[in-house]
Amino acid sequence: MLKYIIFSHLKLFEMKNIIILILILTAALFSCNKDSSIGINKGSARIIIRLTDAPATYNKITIDIIGAQAIINDSTINLDVHAGIYNLLDFVNGKDTVIIDQQIPFGELSQIRLILGENNSLMIGIESFDLKTPSAQQSGLKLNIHEDFIQGVAYEYIIDFDAARSIVKTGNGKFILKPVLKVFTKAVSGAIEGVISPVKARPLIYAISAQLDSVSTFPDTISGNFMFRGLAVGIYKLKFLPLSPYRDTTLQNIPVNNDVVTKLDTLKFK
């Protein structure tokens, strides 16, 4: 009888352990499914980086993106960049392309580095030229961010590659790529959009802030559309310097607000 009682208690003990184990596994499985459903794993944040460009007078500018890095909490991590050769002039006047979309550790993001390869080129008319990058930039094009990434939050940035100012012609007729970049967050900046007529006026357009900071662009050669992105909040004036015989024009008091595109009426040159 004693042997039977001991055996029964052992069986009951084993059954309790099995039930507890099943409950633990069920809770763990539910927890994993819950984390994955929001698209951002526990303990990480999400970063999205887009590439855009300001128009230039060249026919084609290609850059060879081979890698990217981020400095988070004073540690360097490699980013899963969409490597490839990109024609910058495909991403002008509001167009862009995603080059990074991944989860990274949360914490302080201080810098992003965009690493270029050797297959960079420039086309003027039908003639193509190699673009060399200075040796000082082999460690990557550095973009300072300085933002605290919060766990479970997504952050989106746009890298604006100013092609017209990034090409330097040397004395022996060669060209050097010395990238002029700026980075801005999509949600904390504004934009100005407009169109010029006639298209053949092809003005150089400056957006000038009240603090006299300025950026420039050209309108599209077919549609006449132009756009300034990544502008800080404030009041701007636009200065248009068209080809002869058209006259210079300035528009005053243009407001820019966060996450808003200020659309202008068609500007007609005389």
N, C-alpha and C positions, 0 to 999 in steps of 0.2 A: 504493500500500500504506500509506504513512504517513497519507494522508488517511483511509483506512478505519479505521486504529487510533485516530486522534484522534476520529473520529465515534463509534466504539464506546465510548470512555471517556466522552464527553459523554452518551451515552445511559444508561450505567451510573450516572453522577453524578445525572442527572435522576430515574432510578428510585429511587435511595437517598433523595433528597429527598422524593419522593412518599410512600414508605413511612414515613419519619420523620413527615411531616405527618399521615398517617392515624393513626399511633400516638398522636400528641399530641391529635388531635381525639377519639379513642376514650377516652383517659384523662380528658379534660375532661368528656366526656359522662357517663362513669361517676361522676366526682366530683360532678357536679350532681345526678344521680339519688340518690346516696347521701345528700347533704345534705337533699334534699326529703323523703326517706322518714321522717325522724324528726320532721317537723312544725315544726322550728325552724331557720331559716336560720343558716348560719355567720355569727358576728359579732353575734348578737342573742339576746335572752331573750324569754320569753313572759309576759304579764301578763293575769290574769283578775280582773275586779272584779264582785262581786255586790252587790245592794241588798236590804236587809232592814229591818224596822221593829219597834219596840216598840208594842204595842197602845195605843189611846187611846179615850176615851169618845165621840169624834165618829163620825158616820156615814160620812164620806168625806173624805180629804185627798189632793188631787192636786198633784203637782209637775211642772213642765215642764222636762225635761232637754234642753238644746240643745247641750251640748258638754262636753269635758273636756280637761285638759292634764296633763302630767307634767313635772317638773323633774328631768332626768337629767344628771349631770356638769355642773351649773350652767347647762344649756341647757334652754329650754322647748320641748316638742314637743306638737303636737296629737294627741289620741287619737281613734280611730274609735269614738265612743260610739254606742250604740243610742238615738238621740234619740227623744223622744216624751213623752206625758203619762202618768204612772204614779200609780195610786191606792196610796198607801203601805199602806193597811190590807189590801191583797191579799197582803202579804208579812209576815205576823206569825206568831209561834209556830213558828219553824223554817223557814218558807217564804222563798224569795228568788228573784231573777231576775238573769240575767247582763246587765250593761250595757256591759261592755268585754271583749273577748277578742282580743288582737293581739300581734304581735311588736314589740319596742322595742329600742333599743341597750342593750347591757349596760354596767354601771358603777354609780355611786351614784345611787339614786333617793331624792330628798330630800322630794318633795312631790307630791301629786295635787290638782288643782283641779276641782271639779264645778261646771259653769256652768248656771244656771237661767234660763229665759225668763220671760215675763210672765204666762203662762196657769196660774197657781197658784190653787187654790181650796179652800174648806172647806165641808162640808155638815153642818149641825146639824138633825136631823129632816128636814124637806123643804125647808128654807131654805138657799140657797147664798150664800157670801160670797167676794169676791175676797181673795186673800192678796198683799199687797205685800211686797217684800223691801227692806231698807235699802239705800241707795245705796252704802254701804261694802262691800257684798257683790257688787257688779257685776263685780268682777274674778274671782269664783269662790269657792266654799266650799273653804277650804284644809284639807287633811288631811296632816299631817306623817308621813312614813314612816321615812326614814333607814335604808335597807337597801341592801347591795351586791348588785346583780344579776349573777349569773354566766352567762357565755356558755353557751347551750344548755339552760338550766334554766327551768322554768315556775314562776311565783309566783301564788298566789291570795289575794285579799283580799275581805273583806266589809265594806261600809259600813253601819253600823247607824244609821238615821235615827230619832231619838227624837221621834216625832210629838207626843206629849202635852206635851213640854217645849219644842217648837219653835213653838207657836202662842201669840201674845201679843195679848190684847184691849186696845184703846186706850180712852181715856176717852169717845170719841164713838161707841162701839159697833162700831168697825171692828176688823179683825184683821190682824196683821203676821206674816209668816213669818220667824222668826229661827232658822234650823236649828241643832239640837244634834246633832252627829254624832260617832261614833267609828269607827275603822277597826281591824280586827284580821285577822291571818292565820288561815286556816282550820285549819292544821296545828299551830299553837302556842297553842291556847286550848281551853277545854272548855265544857261546857254542862250545864245542869240542866233536866230535863223532868218535868212532873207533871200532875195533874188534880185539880180540886176538885169537891166535891159538897155541897149542891146548887148548880147553876149560878147560881141567883138570889142567892146570897150575894155574888157578884161582888166579891171582895176586891182591894184594891190590894196588890201583892206586892213586897216589897223583898228583894233578895239582898245581904247585907252580909258583906264579907270580914273577915278578922282584923285588917286595917289600917283597918277602918271605912270603906272605900270602898263605895259602894252604887249599885245600879241598880234600876229599878222596872219593873213590867209589870202588865197585867191578863190574866185568863184569857179564853179565847174565850167569847163569849156563848151559843154553842150547845152546844159539846162540853165546856167547862170546862177544856180543855187550856191549859197555859202552858209557856213555855220561855225560859230565859235563855241567850244565846249570847255567845261572845267573852269568857268569864270567864278571868281569870288563874288559874294553878294555886294551890290553897290550900284552906283549910277555910272554909265559909260557913255562915251561918244565914239562914233565910228567915222573914220577918215578914209575916203576913197580916192585913190590916185590912179585914174584910168589912163589908157594909152591916148596919144594925140589923135584926133583934135578934140577929144572930149574933155570937159572941164572937171577939176577937182570938186568934191562935194563932202560936206561934213554933216552928220546927224548927231544931235545933242540929246542929253537927258533920256537915255535908254536904260530902263530898270532891269536888274538881274536879281532873281530870287532863287533860293535853294530848290533844286529838283523841278525847276520850271524852265520851259523853252520860250523865250520872248520872241514872237514872230512879227517881223516887220513887213510893211507894204512893199510892193515892187519899187525899186529905185530905178528911175529912168534917167539916163545920161543924155545931155544935149551937146 
